[in-house]
Amino acid sequence: MNRLLPHPALSAMLLIVWLLMANSITVGGIVLGGVFALVLPKFTQPFWPDRPRMRFGRAFLGYLGIVLLDIIVANFQVAWLILFRRNGDLRARWLVVPIDLTTPEAITMLAGTISLTPGTVSSDVSADGRYLLVHALDVDDAEAEIARIKTRYETRLQRVFA
Amino acid sequence: MSVIADVVIAALLLLGAGFALIGSWGLVRLPSTMERLHGPTKATTLGLGALLLASVAYFQTRLGIWTAHELLISLFLFITAPISANMIAKVHLHRVRIGAISEPDSIAGPPPRPDGEGDWATFEAPRRDNPASTANS
């Protein structure tokens, strides 16, 4: 199983994206997409040797739901700041977020989530992989914001990448 | 039915266009690079989402077909928006460190260093045996 499908989730993703691109579900489309789903992960396996173990069950769906909800809220918050807050009153600051996640894939997902959600953009990761540099647009209490990122996103990601 | 659909589509289009406008306005009026990044990465995400929903609703109600390309567009947007923001932020970090900033100071000031002896990854060659490294395989 693992030798035939080195990245099962990637294979499923490729098939789904192929069918969405074709915008129709036909036998030919499924066969062609299936060939891609089998061949591409096999050929790209040397570039991605250590597959992280991900769970695509309740933990992943819950995470996705939280992030989508936060993206919508984030848009209204940032729009409000842009329209009605004067530049002098913006409390923009840098946050150094210590991270407990260990795999590059998990850290990448956390950084991407931070960039897409309320008023924060992740800028860099420390060379030893233990801190994220995050720029926040308007934050009153830096400690509370760091704690919010850790409890809301990181603990959920830890459950996904278990 | 079709009147309701038209109203919904028009509302979605207006919402999307409004958020795209606010995001661009943020790009113009916020004081410096790091603050400006927040406009395009957030306020436009929902704007584009609303426009894509309007597109799906239009093709379904007018032509009676379901289109899936909008889903793919939003997927690609969610993947690319944080990466481009990250790249711009890294360039900004380098420009701050070499003192090449020719723009008003950011509100947040210069970025702090991480705790411990290390530095941010963009300033160091990748090391082996750490999670952020791509050199250890």
HADDOCK unambig.tbl for C-alpha pairs under 7 A between the chains (distance, minus, plus):
assign (segid A and resid 20 and name CA) (segid B and resid 68 and name CA) 5.44 0.50 0.50
assign (segid A and resid 20 and name CA) (segid B and resid 69 and name CA) 6.30 0.50 0.50
assign (segid A and resid 21 and name CA) (segid B and resid 69 and name CA) 6.18 0.50 0.50
assign (segid A and resid 23 and name CA) (segid B and resid 67 and name CA) 6.36 0.50 0.50
assign (segid A and resid 23 and name CA) (segid B and resid 68 and name CA) 5.78 0.50 0.50
assign (segid A and resid 23 and name CA) (segid B and resid 69 and name CA) 6.97 0.50 0.50
assign (segid A and resid 72 and name CA) (segid B and resid 46 and name CA) 6.43 0.50 0.50
assign (segid A and resid 74 and name CA) (segid B and resid 42 and name CA) 6.86 0.50 0.50
assign (segid A and resid 75 and name CA) (segid B and resid 42 and name CA) 5.52 0.50 0.50
assign (segid A and resid 75 and name CA) (segid B and resid 43 and name CA) 4.74 0.50 0.50
assign (segid A and resid 75 and name CA) (segid B and resid 46 and name CA) 6.27 0.50 0.50
assign (segid A and resid 78 and name CA) (segid B and resid 43 and name CA) 6.36 0.50 0.50
assign (segid A and resid 79 and name CA) (segid B and resid 22 and name CA) 6.23 0.50 0.50
assign (segid A and resid 79 and name CA) (segid B and resid 43 and name CA) 5.99 0.50 0.50
assign (segid A and resid 82 and name CA) (segid B and resid 26 and name CA) 5.36 0.50 0.50
assign (segid A and resid 87 and name CA) (segid B and resid 30 and name CA) 6.55 0.50 0.50
assign (segid A and resid 87 and name CA) (segid B and resid 31 and name CA) 6.61 0.50 0.50
assign (segid A and resid 92 and name CA) (segid B and resid 107 and name CA) 5.74 0.50 0.50
assign (segid A and resid 92 and name CA) (segid B and resid 108 and name CA) 5.07 0.50 0.50
assign (segid A and resid 93 and name CA) (segid B and resid 107 and name CA) 6.98 0.50 0.50
assign (segid A and resid 93 and name CA) (segid B and resid 108 and name CA) 4.06 0.50 0.50
assign (segid A and resid 94 and name CA) (segid B and resid 108 and name CA) 6.09 0.50 0.50
assign (segid A and resid 94 and name CA) (segid B and resid 111 and name CA) 6.13 0.50 0.50
assign (segid A and resid 96 and name CA) (segid B and resid 114 and name CA) 6.66 0.50 0.50
assign (segid A and resid 102 and name CA) (segid B and resid 131 and name CA) 5.49 0.50 0.50
assign (segid A and resid 103 and name CA) (segid B and resid 131 and name CA) 5.46 0.50 0.50
assign (segid A and resid 104 and name CA) (segid B and resid 131 and name CA) 5.44 0.50 0.50
assign (segid A and resid 104 and name CA) (segid B and resid 132 and name CA) 5.65 0.50 0.50
assign (segid A and resid 112 and name CA) (segid B and resid 82 and name CA) 5.31 0.50 0.50
assign (segid A and resid 115 and name CA) (segid B and resid 82 and name CA) 5.40 0.50 0.50
assign (segid A and resid 116 and name CA) (segid B and resid 41 and name CA) 6.68 0.50 0.50
assign (segid A and resid 116 and name CA) (segid B and resid 42 and name CA) 6.16 0.50 0.50
assign (segid A and resid 116 and name CA) (segid B and resid 82 and name CA) 6.66 0.50 0.50
assign (segid A and resid 119 and name CA) (segid B and resid 38 and name CA) 6.62 0.50 0.50
assign (segid A and resid 121 and name CA) (segid B and resid 38 and name CA) 6.95 0.50 0.50
assign (segid A and resid 122 and name CA) (segid B and resid 86 and name CA) 6.51 0.50 0.50
assign (segid A and resid 123 and name CA) (segid B and resid 86 and name CA) 5.15 0.50 0.50
assign (segid A and resid 123 and name CA) (segid B and resid 89 and name CA) 5.17 0.50 0.50
assign (segid A and resid 123 and name CA) (segid B and resid 90 and name CA) 6.23 0.50 0.50
assign (segid A and resid 124 and name CA) (segid B and resid 90 and name CA) 6.72 0.50 0.50
assign (segid A and resid 124 and name CA) (segid B and resid 120 and name CA) 6.47 0.50 0.50
assign (segid A and resid 124 and name CA) (segid B and resid 121 and name CA) 6.76 0.50 0.50
assign (segid A and resid 125 and name CA) (segid B and resid 120 and name CA) 5.84 0.50 0.50
assign (segid A and resid 125 and name CA) (segid B and resid 121 and name CA) 5.69 0.50 0.50
assign (segid A and resid 126 and name CA) (segid B and resid 114 and name CA) 6.45 0.50 0.50
assign (segid A and resid 126 and name CA) (segid B and resid 118 and name CA) 6.99 0.50 0.50
assign (segid A and resid 126 and name CA) (segid B and resid 119 and name CA) 5.72 0.50 0.50
assign (segid A and resid 126 and name CA) (segid B and resid 120 and name CA) 3.94 0.50 0.50
assign (segid A and resid 126 and name CA) (segid B and resid 121 and name CA) 4.86 0.50 0.50
assign (segid A and resid 127 and name CA) (segid B and resid 118 and name CA) 6.21 0.50 0.50
assign (segid A and resid 127 and name CA) (segid B and resid 119 and name CA) 5.77 0.50 0.50
assign (segid A and resid 127 and name CA) (segid B and resid 120 and name CA) 5.17 0.50 0.50
assign (segid A and resid 127 and name CA) (segid B and resid 121 and name CA) 3.97 0.50 0.50
assign (segid A and resid 127 and name CA) (segid B and resid 124 and name CA) 6.51 0.50 0.50
assign (segid A and resid 127 and name CA) (segid B and resid 126 and name CA) 6.93 0.50 0.50
assign (segid A and resid 127 and name CA) (segid B and resid 132 and name CA) 6.64 0.50 0.50
assign (segid A and resid 128 and name CA) (segid B and resid 118 and name CA) 6.60 0.50 0.50
assign (segid A and resid 128 and name CA) (segid B and resid 130 and name CA) 5.82 0.50 0.50
assign (segid A and resid 128 and name CA) (segid B and resid 132 and name CA) 6.59 0.50 0.50
assign (segid A and resid 129 and name CA) (segid B and resid 130 and name CA) 6.21 0.50 0.50
assign (segid A and resid 129 and name CA) (segid B and resid 131 and name CA) 5.42 0.50 0.50
assign (segid A and resid 129 and name CA) (segid B and resid 132 and name CA) 4.63 0.50 0.50
assign (segid A and resid 131 and name CA) (segid B and resid 114 and name CA) 6.41 0.50 0.50
assign (segid A and resid 137 and name CA) (segid B and resid 35 and name CA) 6.14 0.50 0.50
